[in-house]
Amino acid sequence: MENKLAQPGTLLRRITLAVLAVLLAISASLLGLHLIQASDPYVSKVLSLTGDSMRGHDMFQINCAGCHGLRADGKVGPSLQQVSKRKSKINLIHQVTSGQTPPMPKFQPSPQEMADLLSYLETL
């Protein structure tokens, strides 16, 4: 009797199933992380508000332009041009408020200020 595990078709199916299981686990983890972040009361409040891009621009000039440049095209900090196409609103909120990307300081704007800033970043 031949060992069925040694047959190429069986081995290929097992490898495919293992890879699919790993991808499913990673996807489920990322979705869970996104849902946890979205359920944060601060994030939920920010996302429920309509931002004013003009006030967001003013906030950016006061708090961010020193590192990211007056036109958000980079200086000490990276360019933020088209950042809203590269990062979700939740990720941008986390980036601004967490302080986990030194040398960017931890910054805790009010929910309305954060909504205004997001609105401005969408114009870049």
Secondary structure, DSSP 8 states (H G I E B T S, - for coil): ---GGGSHHHHHHHHHHHHHHHHHHHHHHHHHHHHHHHTSHHHHHHHHS---HHHHHHHHHHHTHHHH-TTSS-SSS---TTHHHHS-HHHHHHHHHH--STTS------HHHHHHHHHHHTT-
